Amino acid sequence: MTDITIIGAGLAGCEAALTLSSLGHNVTLYDAKPATMSAAHHSDNFAEVVCSNSFKSDDLYSGSGLLKAELRILGCKLLEVADRVKVPAGGALAVDREKFSSQVTALIKNDPKITVKTEIVDKIDLSMPHIICTGPLTLEPLSSFLNEILGQSLYFYDAAAPIISADSIDMSRVFTASRYDKGEGDYINCPLTKNEYYEFVRELIAAERVRQREFEKDEIFEGCMPIEIMAMRGVDTLRFGPLKPVGMVDRNGEMPFAVVQLRKENEEGTMFNIVGFQTNLKFGEQKRVFGLIPALKNAEFLRYGVMHRNMFINAPNAIDRHFMLKKYPDCFIAGQLSGVEGYVESIASGLLAALNMDRALSGKRMLDLPRETMLGALTIYLETHHYDFQPMNANLGLLAPLDRIVKDKALRKREMCDRAIEIMKKLKND
Ligand SMILES: Cc1cc2nc3c(=O)[nH]c(=O)nc-3n(C[C@H](O)[C@H](O)[C@H](O)COP(=O)(O)OP(=O)(O)OC[C@H]3O[C@@H](n4cnc5c(N)ncnc54)[C@H](O)[C@@H]3O)c2cc1C
């Protein structure tokens, strides 16, 4: 079996390494950690979950849920770990991030076919089998090297939400419930009255931000929009977005005017994430403005929200749908750097790149997933979306339409997702 080098032991790199090793290959896995960390990485462990601990919906009839279901069919290693260390989060799959990363790290380090090297990789011998998974914060000089060989890479700005300590939440001002009663009250809900909500929005818009000039360039990914930018779109925007109260009933049996949700960060429930509060406010301003939410008046911030430059390649020019570099077919690029967006999408690309690297090395046909599957639809987007390419996450809008008209939206979704699962089950052994 061939020796394969993987650069980056993040979500994509770890999935790729474990997959290739399970197929009998020897893998050398490089990461700069723990000797050198990017601005968003803090843990010594691999497969670090850098921001929210949510892997999004686990409902089969949603884009992210369907992607997970397909990955489970393909034997995804990191999702197995995620399922083992999940924390309650309604219909979402959220993980205890420490346990997740330490269990993945243990799998990697205990695998006799994987050799780990702690090093900043600066350039790559493109004539040898490599999978490059250095993520949106690829360290220099590798990012310049990639720019040189692939043409100018692209970027946008990504924001992370703050984490607060559980014992600093004023529990007399909250209620526990999941929207529409799904998930047995997994969230802590912080209600706001009409006056409290409008004061909060006013202060949020006026608060001091970091790197204000870069915002003006408008290179923010819609799915990670800072809450203060979203608030600027209209005074009620947040009430119809992350602070929406629909489907919730407070302690008095009434629907509050607006609700801030807190989601468990760890199994023990000692840390909570403020859901949807990714932000670029200065740290002092986060404490002041988020402290206007009555239950968070004295919140202790364990980690403040931050904003980062997020690099990705121009996928339609650089790679094909198998994640193989068009100019250098011995090399693949996976993870967020390849133009997918999100934790599960990064894992998925690591898995598919590894399966295809294995097929390429053994002279087999590549795994060609059709647009009827979520993973296929995502990779076809990467290969073909030439105009104004932007990273993409799993969503049902990418799927091929049904071959007959189904007017009922819910039924249509179900049929598309059931079709995807059937196809994936058949293709697994193709
Ligand atoms: C601040 C921030 C917040 C995010 N929040 C979310 C979120 O809430 N939800 C979500 O779904 N997605 C989020 N993302 C997007 C994305 O899903 C994650 O970045 C995800 O971790 C990407 O996985 P990856 O494997 O591509 O890269 P990473 O997980 O970042 O792994 C890359 C690895 O490569 C290593 N590395 C980098 N350069 C070098 C080098 N030159 N030599 C050796 N090693 C190197 C790094 O140390 C790291 O371990 C966020 C991204 C950022 C930057």
The ligand as a Gaussian input file, in Angstrom:
#p B3LYP/6-31G(d) Opt

LIG

0 1
 C      -13.200000      31.323000      13.623000
 C      -13.958000      30.285000      12.872000
 C      -15.190000      29.885000      13.338000
 C      -15.905000      28.874000      12.665000
 N      -17.096000      28.498000      13.170000
 C      -17.784000      27.505000      12.585000
 C      -19.000000      27.053000      13.156000
 O      -19.445000      27.544000      14.187000
 N      -19.671000      26.055000      12.538000
 C      -19.194000      25.470000      11.412000
 O      -19.843000      24.540000      10.903000
 N      -18.039000      25.871000      10.841000
 C      -17.315000      26.883000      11.393000
 N      -16.144000      27.320000      10.843000
 C      -15.748000      26.830000       9.526000
 C      -15.116000      25.420000       9.427000
 O      -16.114000      24.472000       9.538000
 C      -14.023000      25.137000      10.400000
 O      -13.002000      26.042000      10.156000
 C      -13.464000      23.690000      10.289000
 O      -12.640000      23.465000      11.398000
 C      -12.692000      23.464000       9.015000
 O      -12.092000      22.196000       9.020000
 P      -10.721000      21.912000       8.284000
 O      -10.352000      20.517000       8.542000
 O      -10.830000      22.367000       6.887000
 O       -9.665000      22.898000       8.970000
 P       -9.192000      22.976000      10.491000
 O      -10.125000      22.232000      11.350000
 O       -8.955000      24.426000      10.745000
 O       -7.806000      22.203000      10.479000
 C       -6.685000      22.698000       9.826000
 C       -5.437000      22.188000      10.538000
 O       -4.290000      22.503000       9.738000
 C       -3.240000      22.973000      10.562000
 N       -2.377000      23.824000       9.737000
 C       -2.680000      25.006000       9.136000
 N       -1.647000      25.434000       8.382000
 C       -0.651000      24.515000       8.530000
 C        0.665000      24.392000       7.999000
 N        1.169000      25.323000       7.144000
 N        1.418000      23.326000       8.365000
 C        0.925000      22.376000       9.218000
 N       -0.320000      22.452000       9.735000
 C       -1.104000      23.489000       9.388000
 C       -3.957000      23.693000      11.695000
 O       -3.138000      23.714000      12.852000
 C       -5.228000      22.847000      11.889000
 O       -5.066000      21.855000      12.879000
 C      -15.388000      28.297000      11.484000
 C      -14.139000      28.701000      11.013000
 C      -13.430000      29.683000      11.693000
 C      -12.092000      30.109000      11.174000

